[in-house]
């Protein structure tokens, strides 16, 4: 980690200790239920949001039952957050969960603007909204 900026890896994703490295198939190959509509262009904001979901959310959350995470709830089944967070409340929740709902055992971290800028949180919320229309029961 002599030049972390070169890898575009946020500080919260730096490994504390590496015990081994295993190469896995891509997320798309392992978890097709996470994929946006294939008709969308690669640079569509929904696909950009999917990339952010992979980077920032998959460590804790599943979507459509797909993923390895065990910490947070599934973000599409039974309801997707944009289905019950109105307006900009979801963006506010992502930015600082404890500012909207405070409890001692909360595990979701706040995402600083340096880690997830406002423009990118719009893409992430756009991906979640898109996936609300692509529910698949696990």
N, CA, C and O atoms as a GROMACS GRO file, in nm:
protein
  552
    1UNK      N    1   0.082  -0.119   0.000
    1UNK     CA    2   0.000   0.000   0.000
    1UNK      C    3   0.086   0.125   0.000
    1UNK      O    4   0.060   0.219   0.075
    2UNK      N    5   0.187   0.125  -0.085
    2UNK     CA    6   0.273   0.242  -0.090
    2UNK      C    7   0.210   0.356  -0.168
    2UNK      O    8   0.248   0.472  -0.149
    3UNK      N    9   0.113   0.327  -0.254
    3UNK     CA   10   0.044   0.431  -0.330
    3UNK      C   11  -0.103   0.392  -0.345
    3UNK      O   12  -0.146   0.354  -0.454
    4UNK      N   13  -0.182   0.401  -0.236
    4UNK     CA   14  -0.320   0.354  -0.242
    4UNK      C   15  -0.407   0.430  -0.342
    4UNK      O   16  -0.505   0.375  -0.392
    5UNK      N   17  -0.373   0.554  -0.372
    5UNK     CA   18  -0.453   0.631  -0.467
    5UNK      C   19  -0.449   0.569  -0.606
    5UNK      O   20  -0.544   0.584  -0.683
    6UNK      N   21  -0.341   0.502  -0.640
    6UNK     CA   22  -0.327   0.443  -0.773
    6UNK      C   23  -0.428   0.331  -0.796
    6UNK      O   24  -0.467   0.307  -0.911
    7UNK      N   25  -0.470   0.263  -0.691
    7UNK     CA   26  -0.562   0.152  -0.705
    7UNK      C   27  -0.707   0.191  -0.688
    7UNK      O   28  -0.796   0.107  -0.704
    8UNK      N   29  -0.734   0.317  -0.655
    8UNK     CA   30  -0.870   0.364  -0.633
    8UNK      C   31  -0.944   0.277  -0.531
    8UNK      O   32  -1.063   0.250  -0.544
    9UNK      N   33  -0.871   0.234  -0.428
    9UNK     CA   34  -0.929   0.153  -0.322
    9UNK      C   35  -0.949   0.243  -0.202
    9UNK      O   36  -0.854   0.303  -0.151
   10UNK      N   37  -1.073   0.253  -0.156
   10UNK     CA   38  -1.106   0.338  -0.041
   10UNK      C   39  -1.046   0.280   0.086
   10UNK      O   40  -1.030   0.159   0.097
   11UNK      N   41  -1.012   0.366   0.183
   11UNK     CA   42  -0.947   0.319   0.305
   11UNK      C   43  -1.023   0.211   0.380
   11UNK      O   44  -0.962   0.123   0.441
   12UNK      N   45  -1.158   0.215   0.376
   12UNK     CA   46  -1.233   0.114   0.450
   12UNK      C   47  -1.222  -0.023   0.386
   12UNK      O   48  -1.266  -0.123   0.444
   13UNK      N   49  -1.164  -0.031   0.266
   13UNK     CA   50  -1.149  -0.159   0.198
   13UNK      C   51  -1.006  -0.213   0.205
   13UNK      O   52  -0.977  -0.318   0.148
   14UNK      N   53  -0.918  -0.143   0.274
   14UNK     CA   54  -0.782  -0.193   0.288
   14UNK      C   55  -0.783  -0.317   0.377
   14UNK      O   56  -0.848  -0.316   0.482
   15UNK      N   57  -0.714  -0.420   0.339
   15UNK     CA   58  -0.713  -0.540   0.424
   15UNK      C   59  -0.628  -0.518   0.548
   15UNK      O   60  -0.524  -0.453   0.544
   16UNK      N   61  -0.675  -0.573   0.658
   16UNK     CA   62  -0.599  -0.565   0.783
   16UNK      C   63  -0.489  -0.668   0.781
   16UNK      O   64  -0.375  -0.641   0.818
   17UNK      N   65  -0.524  -0.787   0.739
   17UNK     CA   66  -0.427  -0.896   0.733
   17UNK      C   67  -0.469  -0.988   0.620
   17UNK      O   68  -0.586  -1.026   0.610
   18UNK      N   69  -0.376  -1.025   0.537
   18UNK     CA   70  -0.407  -1.117   0.428
   18UNK      C   71  -0.354  -1.254   0.466
   18UNK      O   72  -0.235  -1.272   0.493
   19UNK      N   73  -0.445  -1.352   0.469
   19UNK     CA   74  -0.407  -1.488   0.501
   19UNK      C   75  -0.394  -1.571   0.374
   19UNK      O   76  -0.325  -1.672   0.372
   20UNK      N   77  -0.461  -1.528   0.268
   20UNK     CA   78  -0.454  -1.600   0.142
   20UNK      C   79  -0.527  -1.522   0.035
   20UNK      O   80  -0.607  -1.433   0.066
   21UNK      N   81  -0.500  -1.554  -0.088
   21UNK     CA   82  -0.566  -1.489  -0.200
   21UNK      C   83  -0.625  -1.598  -0.288
   21UNK      O   84  -0.557  -1.695  -0.323
   22UNK      N   85  -0.753  -1.581  -0.322
   22UNK     CA   86  -0.823  -1.678  -0.404
   22UNK      C   87  -0.891  -1.603  -0.518
   22UNK      O   88  -0.962  -1.506  -0.493
   23UNK      N   89  -0.871  -1.647  -0.639
   23UNK     CA   90  -0.937  -1.583  -0.753
   23UNK      C   91  -1.073  -1.646  -0.774
   23UNK      O   92  -1.086  -1.768  -0.787
   24UNK      N   93  -1.176  -1.562  -0.778
   24UNK     CA   94  -1.312  -1.606  -0.798
   24UNK      C   95  -1.362  -1.564  -0.936
   24UNK      O   96  -1.300  -1.479  -1.001
   25UNK      N   97  -1.471  -1.622  -0.978
   25UNK     CA   98  -1.536  -1.575  -1.100
   25UNK      C   99  -1.585  -1.433  -1.076
   25UNK      O  100  -1.592  -1.388  -0.962
   26UNK      N  101  -1.619  -1.364  -1.182
   26UNK     CA  102  -1.671  -1.228  -1.167
   26UNK      C  103  -1.804  -1.231  -1.092
   26UNK      O  104  -1.870  -1.335  -1.085
   27UNK      N  105  -1.842  -1.116  -1.038
   27UNK     CA  106  -1.971  -1.105  -0.969
   27UNK      C  107  -2.084  -1.142  -1.065
   27UNK      O  108  -2.178  -1.211  -1.026
   28UNK      N  109  -2.075  -1.097  -1.188
   28UNK     CA  110  -2.180  -1.127  -1.287
   28UNK      C  111  -2.194  -1.278  -1.309
   28UNK      O  112  -2.306  -1.327  -1.325
   29UNK      N  113  -2.085  -1.349  -1.310
   29UNK     CA  114  -2.089  -1.494  -1.331
   29UNK      C  115  -2.141  -1.568  -1.207
   29UNK      O  116  -2.218  -1.664  -1.218
   30UNK      N  117  -2.100  -1.521  -1.091
   30UNK     CA  118  -2.138  -1.588  -0.966
   30UNK      C  119  -2.281  -1.555  -0.924
   30UNK      O  120  -2.352  -1.640  -0.871
   31UNK      N  121  -2.324  -1.429  -0.950
   31UNK     CA  122  -2.453  -1.382  -0.899
   31UNK      C  123  -2.531  -1.309  -1.008
   31UNK      O  124  -2.546  -1.187  -1.000
   32UNK      N  125  -2.582  -1.379  -1.108
   32UNK     CA  126  -2.655  -1.312  -1.217
   32UNK      C  127  -2.780  -1.237  -1.170
   32UNK      O  128  -2.827  -1.148  -1.240
   33UNK      N  129  -2.834  -1.272  -1.054
   33UNK     CA  130  -2.953  -1.203  -1.003
   33UNK      C  131  -2.926  -1.058  -0.966
   33UNK      O  132  -3.019  -0.981  -0.943
   34UNK      N  133  -2.798  -1.019  -0.960
   34UNK     CA  134  -2.760  -0.880  -0.928
   34UNK      C  135  -2.754  -0.792  -1.052
   34UNK      O  136  -2.746  -0.670  -1.041
   35UNK      N  137  -2.758  -0.853  -1.169
   35UNK     CA  138  -2.732  -0.778  -1.292
   35UNK      C  139  -2.849  -0.689  -1.333
   35UNK      O  140  -2.965  -0.729  -1.328
   36UNK      N  141  -2.816  -0.566  -1.374
   36UNK     CA  142  -2.918  -0.480  -1.434
   36UNK      C  143  -2.959  -0.534  -1.571
   36UNK      O  144  -2.900  -0.630  -1.621
   37UNK      N  145  -3.058  -0.474  -1.629
   37UNK     CA  146  -3.105  -0.512  -1.762
   37UNK      C  147  -2.988  -0.509  -1.860
   37UNK      O  148  -2.922  -0.406  -1.873
   38UNK      N  149  -2.962  -0.619  -1.930
   38UNK     CA  150  -2.848  -0.623  -2.024
   38UNK      C  151  -2.863  -0.528  -2.143
   38UNK      O  152  -2.766  -0.503  -2.214
   39UNK      N  153  -2.983  -0.475  -2.164
   39UNK     CA  154  -3.004  -0.381  -2.275
   39UNK      C  155  -2.943  -0.243  -2.246
   39UNK      O  156  -2.927  -0.162  -2.337
   40UNK      N  157  -2.910  -0.216  -2.119
   40UNK     CA  158  -2.853  -0.087  -2.083
   40UNK      C  159  -2.709  -0.078  -2.131
   40UNK      O  160  -2.636  -0.177  -2.130
   41UNK      N  161  -2.668   0.040  -2.172
   41UNK     CA  162  -2.529   0.059  -2.216
   41UNK      C  163  -2.435   0.050  -2.096
   41UNK      O  164  -2.476   0.068  -1.981
   42UNK      N  165  -2.310   0.021  -2.123
   42UNK     CA  166  -2.210   0.005  -2.017
   42UNK      C  167  -2.195   0.131  -1.933
   42UNK      O  168  -2.168   0.124  -1.813
   43UNK      N  169  -2.212   0.249  -1.996
   43UNK     CA  170  -2.194   0.374  -1.921
   43UNK      C  171  -2.327   0.430  -1.867
   43UNK      O  172  -2.331   0.543  -1.819
   44UNK      N  173  -2.433   0.352  -1.876
   44UNK     CA  174  -2.562   0.394  -1.820
   44UNK      C  175  -2.546   0.416  -1.669
   44UNK      O  176  -2.474   0.339  -1.604
   45UNK      N  177  -2.609   0.517  -1.612
   45UNK     CA  178  -2.599   0.541  -1.468
   45UNK      C  179  -2.637   0.420  -1.382
   45UNK      O  180  -2.585   0.403  -1.272
   46UNK      N  181  -2.729   0.336  -1.431
   46UNK     CA  182  -2.767   0.215  -1.356
   46UNK      C  183  -2.647   0.121  -1.346
   46UNK      O  184  -2.623   0.064  -1.240
   47UNK      N  185  -2.573   0.102  -1.455
   47UNK     CA  186  -2.455   0.017  -1.451
   47UNK      C  187  -2.345   0.078  -1.364
   47UNK      O  188  -2.270   0.006  -1.299
   48UNK      N  189  -2.335   0.210  -1.364
   48UNK     CA  190  -2.240   0.276  -1.274
   48UNK      C  191  -2.280   0.251  -1.129
   48UNK      O  192  -2.196   0.230  -1.042
   49UNK      N  193  -2.411   0.255  -1.104
   49UNK     CA  194  -2.460   0.225  -0.970
   49UNK      C  195  -2.434   0.081  -0.930
   49UNK      O  196  -2.405   0.052  -0.814
   50UNK      N  197  -2.443  -0.010  -1.027
   50UNK     CA  198  -2.412  -0.151  -1.000
   50UNK      C  199  -2.266  -0.166  -0.958
   50UNK      O  200  -2.236  -0.241  -0.865
   51UNK      N  201  -2.177  -0.096  -1.026
   51UNK     CA  202  -2.035  -0.100  -0.988
   51UNK      C  203  -2.016  -0.048  -0.845
   51UNK      O  204  -1.936  -0.103  -0.769
   52UNK      N  205  -2.089   0.057  -0.809
   52UNK     CA  206  -2.080   0.111  -0.673
   52UNK      C  207  -2.139   0.014  -0.572
   52UNK      O  208  -2.087   0.001  -0.460
   53UNK      N  209  -2.246  -0.054  -0.608
   53UNK     CA  210  -2.304  -0.156  -0.521
   53UNK      C  211  -2.200  -0.264  -0.491
   53UNK      O  212  -2.184  -0.305  -0.377
   54UNK      N  213  -2.131  -0.309  -0.595
   54UNK     CA  214  -2.028  -0.411  -0.577
   54UNK      C  215  -1.917  -0.362  -0.484
   54UNK      O  216  -1.869  -0.437  -0.399
   55UNK      N  217  -1.877  -0.238  -0.502
   55UNK     CA  218  -1.766  -0.182  -0.425
   55UNK      C  219  -1.804  -0.152  -0.280
   55UNK      O  220  -1.727  -0.180  -0.188
   56UNK      N  221  -1.923  -0.097  -0.259
   56UNK     CA  222  -1.958  -0.043  -0.127
   56UNK      C  223  -2.061  -0.123  -0.048
   56UNK      O  224  -2.067  -0.109   0.074
   57UNK      N  225  -2.141  -0.205  -0.114
   57UNK     CA  226  -2.255  -0.266  -0.045
   57UNK      C  227  -2.246  -0.418  -0.031
   57UNK      O  228  -2.295  -0.474   0.066
   58UNK      N  229  -2.183  -0.484  -0.128
   58UNK     CA  230  -2.184  -0.630  -0.130
   58UNK      C  231  -2.110  -0.695  -0.013
   58UNK      O  232  -2.133  -0.812   0.016
   59UNK      N  233  -2.024  -0.623   0.052
   59UNK     CA  234  -1.953  -0.683   0.166
   59UNK      C  235  -2.050  -0.715   0.279
   59UNK      O  236  -2.024  -0.805   0.359
   60UNK      N  237  -2.161  -0.643   0.286
   60UNK     CA  238  -2.258  -0.662   0.395
   60UNK      C  239  -2.396  -0.707   0.349
   60UNK      O  240  -2.468  -0.772   0.424
   61UNK      N  241  -2.435  -0.672   0.225
   61UNK     CA  242  -2.572  -0.694   0.178
   61UNK      C  243  -2.579  -0.791   0.062
   61UNK      O  244  -2.486  -0.803  -0.018
   62UNK      N  245  -2.690  -0.860   0.055
   62UNK     CA  246  -2.728  -0.939  -0.062
   62UNK      C  247  -2.835  -0.861  -0.137
   62UNK      O  248  -2.890  -0.764  -0.086
   63UNK      N  249  -2.863  -0.905  -0.258
   63UNK     CA  250  -2.973  -0.848  -0.336
   63UNK      C  251  -3.034  -0.963  -0.414
   63UNK      O  252  -2.961  -1.037  -0.481
   64UNK      N  253  -3.164  -0.979  -0.408
   64UNK     CA  254  -3.232  -1.094  -0.471
   64UNK      C  255  -3.178  -1.226  -0.417
   64UNK      O  256  -3.180  -1.327  -0.488
   65UNK      N  257  -3.130  -1.226  -0.294
   65UNK     CA  258  -3.074  -1.347  -0.234
   65UNK      C  259  -2.935  -1.380  -0.284
   65UNK      O  260  -2.876  -1.479  -0.240
   66UNK      N  261  -2.882  -1.298  -0.372
   66UNK     CA  262  -2.751  -1.326  -0.432
   66UNK      C  263  -2.641  -1.250  -0.359
   66UNK      O  264  -2.655  -1.133  -0.326
   67UNK      N  265  -2.531  -1.320  -0.336
   67UNK     CA  266  -2.416  -1.261  -0.269
   67UNK      C  267  -2.371  -1.350  -0.155
   67UNK      O  268  -2.440  -1.445  -0.117
   68UNK      N  269  -2.254  -1.319  -0.101
   68UNK     CA  270  -2.197  -1.398   0.008
   68UNK      C  271  -2.221  -1.335   0.144
   68UNK      O  272  -2.195  -1.398   0.246
   69UNK      N  273  -2.270  -1.212   0.148
   69UNK     CA  274  -2.278  -1.135   0.272
   69UNK      C  275  -2.377  -1.194   0.372
   69UNK      O  276  -2.476  -1.258   0.335
   70UNK      N  277  -2.347  -1.171   0.500
   70UNK     CA  278  -2.432  -1.221   0.608
   70UNK      C  279  -2.464  -1.113   0.711
   70UNK      O  280  -2.531  -1.142   0.810
   71UNK      N  281  -2.417  -0.989   0.690
   71UNK     CA  282  -2.429  -0.885   0.793
   71UNK      C  283  -2.559  -0.807   0.784
   71UNK      O  284  -2.635  -0.801   0.880
   72UNK      N  285  -2.584  -0.747   0.668
   72UNK     CA  286  -2.702  -0.662   0.652
   72UNK      C  287  -2.814  -0.734   0.580
   72UNK      O  288  -2.797  -0.846   0.534
   73UNK      N  289  -2.930  -0.670   0.571
   73UNK     CA  290  -3.045  -0.732   0.504
   73UNK      C  291  -3.029  -0.736   0.353
   73UNK      O  292  -2.947  -0.665   0.295
   74UNK      N  293  -3.109  -0.820   0.291
   74UNK     CA  294  -3.119  -0.824   0.145
   74UNK      C  295  -3.179  -0.690   0.101
   74UNK      O  296  -3.275  -0.643   0.162
   75UNK      N  297  -3.124  -0.630  -0.002
   75UNK     CA  298  -3.169  -0.498  -0.044
   75UNK      C  299  -3.273  -0.500  -0.156
   75UNK      O  300  -3.296  -0.398  -0.222
   76UNK      N  301  -3.335  -0.616  -0.179
   76UNK     CA  302  -3.444  -0.618  -0.277
   76UNK      C  303  -3.561  -0.703  -0.231
   76UNK      O  304  -3.674  -0.680  -0.274
   77UNK      N  305  -3.537  -0.799  -0.145
   77UNK     CA  306  -3.640  -0.892  -0.100
   77UNK      C  307  -3.663  -0.875   0.049
   77UNK      O  308  -3.564  -0.886   0.122
   78UNK      N  309  -3.777  -0.850   0.102
   78UNK     CA  310  -3.902  -0.837   0.029
   78UNK      C  311  -3.921  -0.699  -0.034
   78UNK      O  312  -3.995  -0.686  -0.131
   79UNK      N  313  -3.855  -0.595   0.021
   79UNK     CA  314  -3.869  -0.461  -0.037
   79UNK      C  315  -3.731  -0.398  -0.056
   79UNK      O  316  -3.638  -0.424   0.019
   80UNK      N  317  -3.723  -0.317  -0.158
   80UNK     CA  318  -3.603  -0.244  -0.192
   80UNK      C  319  -3.609  -0.108  -0.120
   80UNK      O  320  -3.716  -0.048  -0.115
   81UNK      N  321  -3.498  -0.058  -0.065
   81UNK     CA  322  -3.503   0.069   0.009
   81UNK      C  323  -3.574   0.184  -0.061
   81UNK      O  324  -3.646   0.257   0.007
   82UNK      N  325  -3.558   0.207  -0.193
   82UNK     CA  326  -3.635   0.316  -0.254
   82UNK      C  327  -3.787   0.296  -0.249
   82UNK      O  328  -3.862   0.390  -0.274
   83UNK      N  329  -3.832   0.175  -0.217
   83UNK     CA  330  -3.975   0.150  -0.206
   83UNK      C  331  -4.030   0.201  -0.072
   83UNK      O  332  -4.151   0.220  -0.059
   84UNK      N  333  -3.943   0.223   0.028
   84UNK     CA  334  -3.992   0.274   0.156
   84UNK      C  335  -3.920   0.397   0.207
   84UNK      O  336  -3.964   0.458   0.304
   85UNK      N  337  -3.809   0.437   0.144
   85UNK     CA  338  -3.745   0.565   0.174
   85UNK      C  339  -3.787   0.663   0.065
   85UNK      O  340  -3.758   0.640  -0.052
   86UNK      N  341  -3.854   0.772   0.101
   86UNK     CA  342  -3.898   0.868   0.000
   86UNK      C  343  -3.799   0.983  -0.012
   86UNK      O  344  -3.718   1.007   0.078
   87UNK      N  345  -3.808   1.053  -0.124
   87UNK     CA  346  -3.723   1.170  -0.145
   87UNK      C  347  -3.575   1.137  -0.134
   87UNK      O  348  -3.528   1.036  -0.187
   88UNK      N  349  -3.503   1.222  -0.064
   88UNK     CA  350  -3.359   1.203  -0.048
   88UNK      C  351  -3.323   1.130   0.082
   88UNK      O  352  -3.206   1.128   0.121
   89UNK      N  353  -3.422   1.071   0.149
   89UNK     CA  354  -3.393   1.005   0.276
   89UNK      C  355  -3.298   0.886   0.260
   89UNK      O  356  -3.217   0.860   0.349
   90UNK      N  357  -3.307   0.814   0.149
   90UNK     CA  358  -3.216   0.702   0.130
   90UNK      C  359  -3.072   0.752   0.117
   90UNK      O  360  -2.980   0.693   0.175
   91UNK      N  361  -3.052   0.859   0.041
   91UNK     CA  362  -2.917   0.916   0.029
   91UNK      C  363  -2.867   0.962   0.165
   91UNK      O  364  -2.750   0.943   0.198
   92UNK      N  365  -2.955   1.023   0.244
   92UNK     CA  366  -2.915   1.067   0.379
   92UNK      C  367  -2.882   0.948   0.467
   92UNK      O  368  -2.788   0.952   0.546
   93UNK      N  369  -2.958   0.840   0.453
   93UNK     CA  370  -2.933   0.720   0.531
   93UNK      C  371  -2.798   0.659   0.495
   93UNK      O  372  -2.722   0.619   0.583
   94UNK      N  373  -2.767   0.652   0.366
   94UNK     CA  374  -2.638   0.599   0.322
   94UNK      C  375  -2.524   0.686   0.373
   94UNK      O  376  -2.422   0.635   0.418
   95UNK      N  377  -2.542   0.817   0.365
   95UNK     CA  378  -2.438   0.910   0.410
   95UNK      C  379  -2.410   0.891   0.560
   95UNK      O  380  -2.294   0.886   0.600
   96UNK      N  381  -2.516   0.880   0.642
   96UNK     CA  382  -2.498   0.865   0.787
   96UNK      C  383  -2.620   0.797   0.847
   96UNK      O  384  -2.715   0.865   0.888
   97UNK      N  385  -2.621   0.664   0.853
   97UNK     CA  386  -2.738   0.591   0.901
   97UNK      C  387  -2.786   0.634   1.039
   97UNK      O  388  -2.906   0.640   1.065
   98UNK      N  389  -2.693   0.665   1.127
   98UNK     CA  390  -2.730   0.702   1.264
   98UNK      C  391  -2.800   0.838   1.271
   98UNK      O  392  -2.863   0.870   1.372
   99UNK      N  393  -2.790   0.918   1.166
   99UNK     CA  394  -2.858   1.048   1.166
   99UNK      C  395  -3.009   1.033   1.148
   99UNK      O  396  -3.085   1.124   1.185
  100UNK      N  397  -3.054   0.921   1.093
  100UNK     CA  398  -3.196   0.899   1.071
  100UNK      C  399  -3.255   0.792   1.162
  100UNK      O  400  -3.374   0.796   1.196
  101UNK      N  401  -3.173   0.698   1.201
  101UNK     CA  402  -3.222   0.586   1.281
  101UNK      C  403  -3.107   0.542   1.372
  101UNK      O  404  -3.010   0.481   1.327
  102UNK      N  405  -3.119   0.574   1.500
  102UNK     CA  406  -3.010   0.549   1.593
  102UNK      C  407  -3.041   0.430   1.682
  102UNK      O  408  -3.147   0.424   1.745
  103UNK      N  409  -2.948   0.335   1.686
  103UNK     CA  410  -2.960   0.224   1.781
  103UNK      C  411  -2.821   0.169   1.811
  103UNK      O  412  -2.733   0.173   1.725
  104UNK      N  413  -2.801   0.118   1.931
  104UNK     CA  414  -2.665   0.080   1.976
  104UNK      C  415  -2.600  -0.030   1.893
  104UNK      O  416  -2.478  -0.028   1.876
  105UNK      N  417  -2.676  -0.125   1.841
  105UNK     CA  418  -2.616  -0.236   1.766
  105UNK      C  419  -2.603  -0.209   1.616
  105UNK      O  420  -2.573  -0.301   1.540
  106UNK      N  421  -2.624  -0.087   1.573
  106UNK     CA  422  -2.616  -0.054   1.430
  106UNK      C  423  -2.478  -0.089   1.377
  106UNK      O  424  -2.376  -0.061   1.440
  107UNK      N  425  -2.476  -0.151   1.260
  107UNK     CA  426  -2.350  -0.193   1.201
  107UNK      C  427  -2.315  -0.119   1.072
  107UNK      O  428  -2.200  -0.119   1.030
  108UNK      N  429  -2.415  -0.056   1.010
  108UNK     CA  430  -2.387   0.010   0.884
  108UNK      C  431  -2.305   0.136   0.909
  108UNK      O  432  -2.344   0.223   0.986
  109UNK      N  433  -2.189   0.146   0.841
  109UNK     CA  434  -2.106   0.265   0.859
  109UNK      C  435  -2.160   0.383   0.779
  109UNK      O  436  -2.239   0.365   0.686
  110UNK      N  437  -2.118   0.501   0.815
  110UNK     CA  438  -2.148   0.619   0.735
  110UNK      C  439  -2.053   0.618   0.615
  110UNK      O  440  -1.940   0.571   0.625
  111UNK      N  441  -2.099   0.670   0.504
  111UNK     CA  442  -2.015   0.681   0.384
  111UNK      C  443  -1.986   0.828   0.360
  111UNK      O  444  -2.072   0.903   0.315
  112UNK      N  445  -1.865   0.868   0.391
  112UNK     CA  446  -1.824   1.006   0.374
  112UNK      C  447  -1.827   1.045   0.226
  112UNK      O  448  -1.818   0.958   0.138
  113UNK      N  449  -1.840   1.173   0.199
  113UNK     CA  450  -1.844   1.222   0.060
  113UNK      C  451  -1.716   1.187  -0.016
  113UNK      O  452  -1.719   1.173  -0.138
  114UNK      N  453  -1.605   1.173   0.054
  114UNK     CA  454  -1.480   1.134  -0.011
  114UNK      C  455  -1.482   0.990  -0.059
  114UNK      O  456  -1.411   0.954  -0.153
  115UNK      N  457  -1.563   0.906   0.005
  115UNK     CA  458  -1.574   0.766  -0.032
  115UNK      C  459  -1.686   0.746  -0.134
  115UNK      O  460  -1.671   0.671  -0.230
  116UNK      N  461  -1.798   0.814  -0.112
  116UNK     CA  462  -1.914   0.804  -0.201
  116UNK      C  463  -1.970   0.944  -0.224
  116UNK      O  464  -2.058   0.989  -0.150
  117UNK      N  465  -1.920   1.014  -0.327
  117UNK     CA  466  -1.968   1.150  -0.355
  117UNK      C  467  -2.118   1.151  -0.385
  117UNK      O  468  -2.175   1.049  -0.425
  118UNK      N  469  -2.182   1.265  -0.365
  118UNK     CA  470  -2.326   1.278  -0.387
  118UNK      C  471  -2.368   1.235  -0.527
  118UNK      O  472  -2.470   1.168  -0.544
  119UNK      N  473  -2.289   1.271  -0.627
  119UNK     CA  474  -2.324   1.233  -0.764
  119UNK      C  475  -2.325   1.081  -0.780
  119UNK      O  476  -2.408   1.026  -0.852
  120UNK      N  477  -2.234   1.013  -0.713
  120UNK     CA  478  -2.228   0.868  -0.722
  120UNK      C  479  -2.339   0.802  -0.639
  120UNK      O  480  -2.388   0.696  -0.676
  121UNK      N  481  -2.377   0.864  -0.528
  121UNK     CA  482  -2.486   0.806  -0.450
  121UNK      C  483  -2.615   0.809  -0.531
  121UNK      O  484  -2.702   0.724  -0.512
  122UNK      N  485  -2.628   0.906  -0.621
  122UNK     CA  486  -2.744   0.910  -0.712
  122UNK      C  487  -2.743   0.788  -0.803
  122UNK      O  488  -2.849   0.730  -0.829
  123UNK      N  489  -2.626   0.748  -0.851
  123UNK     CA  490  -2.616   0.628  -0.935
  123UNK      C  491  -2.652   0.503  -0.855
  123UNK      O  492  -2.722   0.415  -0.905
  124UNK      N  493  -2.603   0.496  -0.731
  124UNK     CA  494  -2.631   0.381  -0.647
  124UNK      C  495  -2.782   0.368  -0.621
  124UNK      O  496  -2.837   0.259  -0.632
  125UNK      N  497  -2.846   0.478  -0.587
  125UNK     CA  498  -2.990   0.476  -0.564
  125UNK      C  499  -3.063   0.442  -0.695
  125UNK      O  500  -3.164   0.372  -0.693
  126UNK      N  501  -3.012   0.490  -0.807
  126UNK     CA  502  -3.072   0.456  -0.937
  126UNK      C  503  -3.064   0.307  -0.965
  126UNK      O  504  -3.159   0.248  -1.018
  127UNK      N  505  -2.951   0.244  -0.929
  127UNK     CA  506  -2.938   0.099  -0.945
  127UNK      C  507  -3.041   0.027  -0.857
  127UNK      O  508  -3.108  -0.066  -0.903
  128UNK      N  509  -3.053   0.070  -0.732
  128UNK     CA  510  -3.149   0.005  -0.642
  128UNK      C  511  -3.292   0.019  -0.695
  128UNK      O  512  -3.369  -0.076  -0.692
  129UNK      N  513  -3.327   0.139  -0.743
  129UNK     CA  514  -3.462   0.159  -0.800
  129UNK      C  515  -3.484   0.067  -0.920
  129UNK      O  516  -3.590   0.007  -0.934
  130UNK      N  517  -3.384   0.058  -1.004
  130UNK     CA  518  -3.392  -0.030  -1.123
  130UNK      C  519  -3.413  -0.175  -1.079
  130UNK      O  520  -3.495  -0.246  -1.137
  131UNK      N  521  -3.340  -0.217  -0.978
  131UNK     CA  522  -3.349  -0.356  -0.935
  131UNK      C  523  -3.480  -0.386  -0.864
  131UNK      O  524  -3.519  -0.503  -0.855
  132UNK      N  525  -3.549  -0.285  -0.814
  132UNK     CA  526  -3.682  -0.307  -0.755
  132UNK      C  527  -3.776  -0.366  -0.859
  132UNK      O  528  -3.870  -0.437  -0.825
  133UNK      N  529  -3.752  -0.335  -0.985
  133UNK     CA  530  -3.832  -0.390  -1.093
  133UNK      C  531  -3.779  -0.522  -1.147
  133UNK      O  532  -3.834  -0.577  -1.242
  134UNK      N  533  -3.671  -0.573  -1.087
  134UNK     CA  534  -3.610  -0.698  -1.132
  134UNK      C  535  -3.599  -0.797  -1.016
  134UNK      O  536  -3.500  -0.870  -1.004
  135UNK      N  537  -3.700  -0.800  -0.931
  135UNK     CA  538  -3.697  -0.889  -0.814
  135UNK      C  539  -3.699  -1.034  -0.859
  135UNK      O  540  -3.772  -1.074  -0.949
  136UNK      N  541  -3.615  -1.111  -0.792
  136UNK     CA  542  -3.611  -1.256  -0.813
  136UNK      C  543  -3.611  -1.318  -0.674
  136UNK      O  544  -3.526  -1.284  -0.591
  137UNK      N  545  -3.703  -1.408  -0.649
  137UNK     CA  546  -3.706  -1.474  -0.519
  137UNK      C  547  -3.588  -1.570  -0.509
  137UNK      O  548  -3.561  -1.647  -0.601
  138UNK      N  549  -3.518  -1.565  -0.396
  138UNK     CA  550  -3.403  -1.656  -0.379
  138UNK      C  551  -3.448  -1.801  -0.373
  138UNK      O  552  -3.366  -1.891  -0.359
   0.00000   0.00000   0.00000
